[in-house]
């Protein structure tokens, strides 16, 4: 397992793998994350996986930073042993008004019709590379290159929970109401995160978006209230 351990502030280390977004690197990040999690090192208070890195946050009153860095650098962690998850979660999405706030704008910028955007977005099964930004916010890999689009120039102060968006090479769903700059092309009626049930998906799961009508959205929303 090839990576570099970098000092990341006063109480964290950043473990950097090869600088790419790929399934192979994802499996290495996940493997290291699970191994460190299972070791239960006293003083390590948080492990935060990302596309090609893992942040290790520690309490310097409980563990010496120099020792921890050497441990991370010298321990022979196993590359194998982690397989792709077979769990696929289908998420219904309404791509109609009033839920598709930016669909028309995205259509004009990408030179695709709204129907083509919906067809492309629902044609893929996405890998959950990580959760972050907000509790339950999933970063999904595998977006069709024709849907690559920059974030909005001016982020919204409030993006409703369940909003489905595009940003650069990514797609994702806002699990909670938060500020955000992603291009919103639809919304799901299913709650993706709650304090009682935690997140609906986990790192390594797969997600499939399914198009629904506004009428179906309202019916589903009532069943989840």
KESEMAR-803792 format. One record per residue (C-alpha): residue in three letters; x, y, z. Coordinates in steps of 0.2 Angstrom, whole numbers, padded with zeros to 4 digits, always signed. Example, Ala and Ser with C-alpha at 12.3 -4.5 7.8 and 13.67 -1.06 7.14 Angstrom:
ALA+0062-0022+0039;SER+0068-0005+0036;
END
This chain:
UNK+0000+0000+0000;UNK+0009+0016-0006;UNK+0005+0032+0003;UNK+0013+0048+0011;UNK+0010+0054+0029;UNK+0009+0073+0030;UNK+0007+0084+0045;UNK-0010+0092+0044;UNK-0011+0105+0057;UNK-0006+0103+0076;UNK-0017+0087+0079;UNK-0019+0078+0063;UNK-0010+0068+0049;UNK-0016+0067+0031;UNK-0012+0050+0023;UNK-0011+0054+0004;UNK-0013+0040-0009;UNK-0011+0042-0028;UNK-0019+0058-0034;UNK-0033+0050-0043;UNK-0052+0046-0041;UNK-0053+0027-0045;UNK-0061+0011-0037;UNK-0043+0004-0034;UNK-0038+0019-0023;UNK-0055+0019-0015;UNK-0052+0001-0009;UNK-0035+0006-0002;UNK-0042+0020+0007;UNK-0057+0010+0014;UNK-0045-0004+0019;UNK-0033+0007+0029;UNK-0048+0016+0037;UNK-0055-0001+0043;UNK-0039-0007+0049;UNK-0035+0008+0059;UNK-0053+0008+0065;UNK-0051-0009+0072;UNK-0034-0006+0080;UNK-0043+0007+0092;UNK-0027+0017+0095;UNK-0028+0027+0111;UNK-0028+0045+0107;UNK-0034+0043+0089;UNK-0051+0052+0090;UNK-0057+0053+0072;UNK-0054+0045+0055;UNK-0060+0054+0040;UNK-0059+0045+0023;UNK-0059+0055+0006;UNK-0057+0051-0012;UNK-0039+0048-0011;UNK-0034+0052+0007;UNK-0037+0048+0025;UNK-0036+0061+0039;UNK-0031+0055+0056;UNK-0036+0066+0070;UNK-0028+0063+0087;UNK-0027+0070+0105;UNK-0009+0075+0109;UNK-0012+0073+0127;UNK-0016+0055+0124;UNK-0004+0050+0111;UNK+0013+0057+0105;UNK+0012+0064+0087;UNK+0029+0058+0082;UNK+0025+0040+0088;UNK+0009+0041+0078;UNK+0017+0047+0062;UNK+0030+0033+0063;UNK+0017+0020+0067;UNK+0007+0026+0051;UNK+0023+0026+0040;UNK+0031+0010+0046;UNK+0016-0002+0049;UNK+0014-0014+0035;UNK-0005-0013+0032;UNK-0013-0025+0021;UNK-0019-0019+0004;UNK-0031-0034+0001;UNK-0046-0040+0011;UNK-0058-0026+0006;UNK-0071-0030-0008;UNK-0084-0019-0016;UNK-0100-0018-0007;UNK-0115-0027-0015;UNK-0128-0015-0007;UNK-0136-0004-0020;UNK-0149+0009-0014;UNK-0162+0016-0026;UNK-0166+0034-0023;UNK-0181+0041-0031;UNK-0179+0059-0038;UNK-0191+0071-0045;UNK-0183+0081-0059;UNK-0199+0092-0062;UNK-0203+0110-0055;UNK-0202+0116-0042;UNK-0189+0104-0037;UNK-0177+0105-0052;UNK-0171+0123-0048;UNK-0156+0123-0060;UNK-0161+0110-0073;UNK-0165+0123-0086;UNK-0149+0133-0083;UNK-0139+0116-0083;UNK-0148+0112-0099;UNK-0142+0128-0108;UNK-0124+0127-0102;UNK-0122+0109-0107;UNK-0131+0110-0123;UNK-0142+0095-0118;UNK-0161+0094-0116;UNK-0168+0092-0098;UNK-0174+0074-0104;UNK-0156+0070-0109;UNK-0149+0076-0093;UNK-0162+0065-0083;UNK-0158+0050-0094;UNK-0139+0052-0092;UNK-0141+0055-0073;UNK-0152+0040-0070;UNK-0142+0028-0082;UNK-0127+0026-0070;UNK-0125+0016-0054;UNK-0114+0027-0043;UNK-0100+0022-0030;UNK-0101+0031-0013;UNK-0083+0036-0011;UNK-0085+0045+0005;UNK-0098+0054+0017;UNK-0094+0072+0022;UNK-0097+0091+0021;UNK-0113+0088+0031;UNK-0119+0072+0040;UNK-0124+0059+0027;UNK-0119+0069+0012;UNK-0112+0057-0001;UNK-0099+0060-0014;UNK-0103+0049-0028;UNK-0091+0043-0042;UNK-0096+0038-0060;UNK-0105+0053-0066;UNK-0106+0054-0085;UNK-0093+0066-0092;UNK-0107+0075-0102;UNK-0114+0081-0085;UNK-0098+0089-0079;UNK-0102+0107-0074;UNK-0095+0119-0062;UNK-0103+0124-0046;UNK-0114+0140-0046;UNK-0104+0156-0045;UNK-0115+0162-0030;UNK-0119+0148-0018;UNK-0137+0148-0011;UNK-0138+0152+0008;UNK-0151+0137+0009;UNK-0152+0121-0001;UNK-0167+0110+0005;UNK-0164+0093+0012;UNK-0166+0080-0002;UNK-0159+0091-0016;UNK-0150+0082-0029;UNK-0136+0092-0037;UNK-0121+0092-0049;UNK-0104+0100-0046;UNK-0088+0098-0057;UNK-0086+0079-0059;UNK-0098+0074-0045;UNK-0116+0071-0041;UNK-0124+0070-0024;UNK-0139+0073-0012;UNK-0140+0086+0002;UNK-0146+0076+0017;UNK-0149+0091+0027;UNK-0154+0110+0024;UNK-0137+0119+0022;UNK-0129+0132+0011;UNK-0122+0125-0005;UNK-0116+0129-0023;UNK-0121+0113-0032;UNK-0132+0114-0047;UNK-0149+0107-0041;UNK-0157+0096-0054;UNK-0170+0087-0044;UNK-0175+0082-0026;UNK-0179+0066-0017;UNK-0193+0064-0005;UNK-0184+0051+0005;UNK-0174+0057+0021;UNK-0156+0052+0019;UNK-0151+0056+0037;UNK-0158+0057+0054;UNK-0151+0058+0072;UNK-0160+0042+0076;UNK-0156+0032+0060;UNK-0140+0040+0055;UNK-0136+0040+0036;UNK-0145+0029+0024;UNK-0129+0025+0014;UNK-0111+0021+0019;UNK-0094+0023+0011;UNK-0093+0009-0002;UNK-0111+0007-0006;UNK-0119+0010-0023;UNK-0133+0022-0027;UNK-0145+0022-0042;UNK-0156+0037-0045;UNK-0174+0033-0051;UNK-0185+0046-0060;UNK-0202+0050-0052;UNK-0216+0062-0056;UNK-0221+0077-0045;UNK-0237+0067-0040;UNK-0227+0052-0035;UNK-0215+0063-0025;UNK-0229+0071-0015;UNK-0236+0053-0011;UNK-0219+0047-0005;UNK-0216+0062+0005;UNK-0232+0059+0015;UNK-0227+0041+0019;UNK-0210+0047+0026;UNK-0217+0061+0037;
END
